[in-house]
Amino acid sequence: MRGTFFGLPFTLAPGRVFSPRPATELLVRAALRQIDCGPRRVADVGTGSGAIAVTLAVHRPQLEVWATDANPDSVELARKNAVENGVAERVRVLRSELLEGVPDRLDAVVANLPYLPTSLRDARYDTEPADAVYAPDDGLDPLRRLLAECRERLASRGRLLIQFDREVLAANWWQLEHLRATLEHRRKEAA
């Protein structure tokens, strides 16, 4: 199946790989504003179809982008989309958990990870792979683990940008703990 994201063509695999939503374009816009024109190393965690990684690479030719996903179908699709959009030489797609295998000193980490608890089934996502939408317990474990890894991998002036409830939340290295507290607070309010 073919689709577009941020005006670019993408091959999609509904039911096997999470399909990018218009709300994710907000995350890309925010990342593009944060990434200046100098050489930069960026990671897209939970890349899915590769829409975020590929779009960033297309719009910022100086970027070195690392895209990770634990789903082998996602890795295959993200690689295909990088080739189709002419950025395969700068988008390195890895089958891994979070930042495993990605070099240190990242200038930015962008992530659209599962964050809904399995107890909050949402019919809007019934055609998507459950592990791309839902996480155990309160749903925040993937984000908590990513925040911990960013402590070790993010450059001191680097930024973390995540999509959470159709909103972009951002933090620099010094604000990671505050971002974690914000996520915990929002989850408790929603319960």
Backbone torsions as a table, in degrees:
resi	resn	phi	psi	omega
1	MET	NA	140.0	179.6
2	ARG	-105.2	149.6	176.8
3	GLY	-154.2	178.9	176.0
4	THR	-127.2	151.3	176.6
5	PHE	-145.1	124.6	179.3
6	PHE	56.5	31.9	178.8
7	GLY	79.9	4.0	-179.0
8	LEU	-106.7	149.7	178.9
9	PRO	-80.6	139.1	177.9
10	PHE	-139.1	144.1	168.7
11	THR	-85.7	133.6	-179.2
12	LEU	-118.7	158.9	179.3
13	ALA	-137.4	71.9	-178.7
14	PRO	-53.9	138.7	-179.0
15	GLY	88.8	-26.2	178.4
16	ARG	-106.4	-36.3	-178.4
17	VAL	-135.5	134.7	-179.6
18	PHE	-57.0	130.3	179.1
19	SER	-85.0	133.6	-178.9
20	PRO	-63.4	143.4	-179.6
21	ARG	-108.0	159.2	176.5
22	PRO	-56.1	-33.1	179.8
23	ALA	-61.1	-28.3	-179.6
24	THR	-70.5	-21.5	174.9
25	GLU	-62.7	-28.4	175.6
26	LEU	-63.2	-39.7	178.3
27	LEU	-63.9	-42.9	178.9
28	VAL	-64.2	-44.6	179.1
29	ARG	-59.2	-43.9	179.2
30	ALA	-63.4	-41.7	179.4
31	ALA	-65.0	-42.4	179.4
32	LEU	-62.2	-35.4	176.8
33	ARG	-67.9	-32.1	-177.8
34	GLN	-80.1	-25.4	-174.1
35	ILE	-96.2	113.1	179.9
36	ASP	-81.3	-170.3	-171.1
37	CYS	-86.6	-1.3	178.1
38	GLY	-77.4	170.2	176.5
39	PRO	-60.6	133.6	-177.2
40	ARG	-143.0	152.3	174.6
41	ARG	-114.4	123.1	-175.7
42	VAL	-126.4	145.6	173.7
43	ALA	-118.5	135.5	172.7
44	ASP	-109.7	108.3	-174.0
45	VAL	-96.6	129.2	-174.7
46	GLY	75.3	49.7	-167.5
47	THR	-64.1	-26.8	-179.4
48	GLY	60.0	-121.0	-179.4
49	SER	-74.1	-7.5	-177.1
50	GLY	85.9	9.5	-175.5
51	ALA	-56.2	-44.4	-178.2
52	ILE	-69.5	-50.9	-178.0
53	ALA	-58.5	-47.8	-177.7
54	VAL	-65.0	-44.3	-179.1
55	THR	-62.8	-42.7	177.4
56	LEU	-61.3	-43.4	-179.2
57	ALA	-65.7	-38.2	179.4
58	VAL	-65.3	-42.4	-174.7
59	HIS	-86.5	-14.1	177.1
60	ARG	-132.5	84.7	-175.3
61	PRO	-59.2	-16.4	-179.6
62	GLN	-84.0	-6.7	-174.8
63	LEU	-77.4	144.6	165.5
64	GLU	-106.9	116.0	-174.2
65	VAL	-113.5	130.5	174.3
66	TRP	-110.2	124.2	-178.8
67	ALA	-117.4	127.8	-178.2
68	THR	-123.6	149.4	173.6
69	ASP	-162.0	145.4	178.7
70	ALA	-83.5	-17.3	-177.4
71	ASN	-84.1	119.6	-179.2
72	PRO	-62.0	-32.8	176.6
73	ASP	-64.1	-38.0	178.2
74	SER	-65.0	-43.9	-179.5
75	VAL	-60.3	-47.0	179.0
76	GLU	-61.1	-45.2	-178.5
77	LEU	-68.1	-41.5	178.9
78	ALA	-62.4	-40.6	177.5
79	ARG	-63.0	-43.0	179.0
80	LYS	-61.5	-44.6	-179.4
81	ASN	-67.1	-33.2	176.3
82	ALA	-65.3	-42.1	177.9
83	VAL	-64.0	-48.3	-177.1
84	GLU	-61.9	-27.3	179.9
85	ASN	-100.3	8.0	172.9
86	GLY	73.3	25.0	-179.0
87	VAL	-124.9	17.6	-176.1
88	ALA	-59.8	-28.8	-179.5
89	GLU	-73.3	-15.2	179.9
90	ARG	-116.7	-3.5	177.5
91	VAL	-114.3	106.8	-179.8
92	ARG	-96.9	116.6	-176.3
93	VAL	-103.8	124.5	-178.6
94	LEU	-119.9	142.1	169.4
95	ARG	-87.4	103.3	-177.9
96	SER	-161.0	167.9	176.2
97	GLU	-88.8	126.0	174.7
98	LEU	48.7	-117.5	-175.3
99	LEU	-99.1	12.7	178.8
100	GLU	-60.2	127.0	178.1
101	GLY	87.0	-4.5	-179.5
102	VAL	-92.5	138.9	179.6
103	PRO	-62.1	157.4	175.7
104	ASP	-74.7	176.3	177.8
105	ARG	62.3	54.6	177.6
106	LEU	-81.5	136.4	177.9
107	ASP	-82.3	-25.6	176.7
108	ALA	-155.9	145.6	171.6
109	VAL	-125.0	128.9	180.0
110	VAL	-121.1	134.4	-177.0
111	ALA	-147.6	138.0	170.5
112	ASN	-126.7	80.5	-175.2
113	LEU	-96.4	161.7	174.2
114	PRO	-62.8	137.4	179.8
115	TYR	-141.8	-0.8	177.9
116	LEU	-85.7	135.3	174.8
117	PRO	-67.2	148.2	-180.0
118	THR	-60.2	-22.2	179.5
119	SER	-74.2	-14.0	-179.1
120	LEU	-106.7	61.6	179.0
121	ARG	-58.2	137.4	-178.3
122	ASP	-127.7	120.3	-176.4
123	ALA	-59.6	-24.8	179.1
124	ARG	-62.0	-20.6	-176.2
125	TYR	-110.6	14.5	-176.9
126	ASP	-61.5	-26.2	-179.8
127	THR	-92.8	1.1	-179.7
128	GLU	-97.2	155.1	175.5
129	PRO	-62.1	127.7	-175.1
130	ALA	-56.5	-38.2	-176.9
131	ASP	-71.9	-8.7	175.8
132	ALA	-92.2	-8.2	-176.6
133	VAL	-117.5	-43.4	-171.3
134	TYR	-110.7	146.4	175.8
135	ALA	-130.9	153.5	-177.1
136	PRO	-62.3	165.8	177.0
137	ASP	56.1	-121.9	-177.2
138	ASP	-86.1	0.9	176.3
139	GLY	88.2	-9.9	-173.3
140	LEU	-91.3	-3.9	-175.1
141	ASP	-55.8	-46.2	178.8
142	PRO	-59.0	-39.2	179.2
143	LEU	-70.1	-38.6	176.5
144	ARG	-60.5	-44.6	180.0
145	ARG	-65.3	-39.7	178.1
146	LEU	-63.5	-43.1	177.7
147	LEU	-58.7	-42.7	178.6
148	ALA	-63.4	-41.9	179.4
149	GLU	-67.7	-34.5	178.6
150	CYS	-64.2	-28.8	176.4
151	ARG	-57.3	-34.9	-177.2
152	GLU	-92.3	-28.1	-169.6
153	ARG	-105.5	-25.3	-175.3
154	LEU	-78.0	135.0	175.2
155	ALA	-62.9	156.6	-175.9
156	SER	-58.8	-28.4	177.0
157	ARG	-102.1	10.3	-178.2
158	GLY	-75.2	167.4	-178.1
159	ARG	-130.8	143.7	170.6
160	LEU	-108.8	129.7	176.6
161	LEU	-126.7	126.0	-179.9
162	ILE	-127.9	153.7	172.7
163	GLN	-97.8	128.8	-179.0
164	PHE	-145.5	118.4	-178.3
165	ASP	51.8	50.6	178.6
166	ARG	59.1	23.6	178.8
167	GLU	-129.5	151.4	176.8
168	VAL	-98.5	125.5	175.0
169	LEU	-113.0	135.2	-176.3
170	ALA	-130.7	151.1	177.3
171	ALA	-153.4	143.6	169.7
172	ASN	-88.1	-179.6	-175.2
173	TRP	-55.8	-38.9	-176.3
174	TRP	-74.5	-16.6	-176.2
175	GLN	-102.7	5.9	-175.8
176	LEU	-59.0	-42.7	-179.5
177	GLU	-67.3	-35.7	176.5
178	HIS	-64.8	-39.6	177.9
179	LEU	-63.6	-41.4	177.6
180	ARG	-60.3	-44.4	178.9
181	ALA	-62.8	-38.1	177.7
182	THR	-62.8	-44.9	178.6
183	LEU	-61.6	-44.8	179.8
184	GLU	-61.5	-43.4	-179.3
185	HIS	-63.4	-45.1	179.9
186	ARG	-63.9	-37.9	179.4
187	ARG	-65.2	-41.8	178.9
188	LYS	-65.5	-37.8	178.0
189	GLU	-65.1	-35.4	-177.6
190	ALA	-76.9	-19.9	-176.2
191	ALA	-74.0	NA	NA
